[in-house]
Amino acid sequence: MSGTTNLAVLGVPIAVKPGADTSRIQEAIALVQKRFEDQVARSRGGQGKDVLLTFMALELADELLQLKKQQETYLDRVQNLLNTIQEAK
């Protein structure tokens, strides 16, 4: 593929399509690598890479779910405030 950017995540090469936000992808790669290093440190070498990646994926998914719930709560609060403002007019 012409125009693709080649990057590596935990030693695995990946091709990024043209037009992708490479700075955001680099941030994501840094996060993945840091989280993986944290998992390795916590396991003290007692777990295989696939198990560590699974734990990491679960942690990230849990954080995403918590943030989505938090966002929903904030959106509900904003909607309630807007309704209150509309009713006060």
Residue pairs with C-beta under 8 A, 6 or more apart in sequence:
1 15
1 17
3 18
4 15
4 16
4 17
4 18
5 15
5 16
5 18
5 20
5 22
6 13
6 14
6 15
6 16
7 13
7 14
7 16
7 22
7 25
7 26
7 29
8 14
8 29
9 29
9 32
9 33
10 32
10 33
10 36
10 53
16 22
16 25
32 56
35 56
35 59
35 60
36 52
36 53
36 56
39 47
39 52
39 53
39 55
39 56
40 52
43 51
43 52
47 55
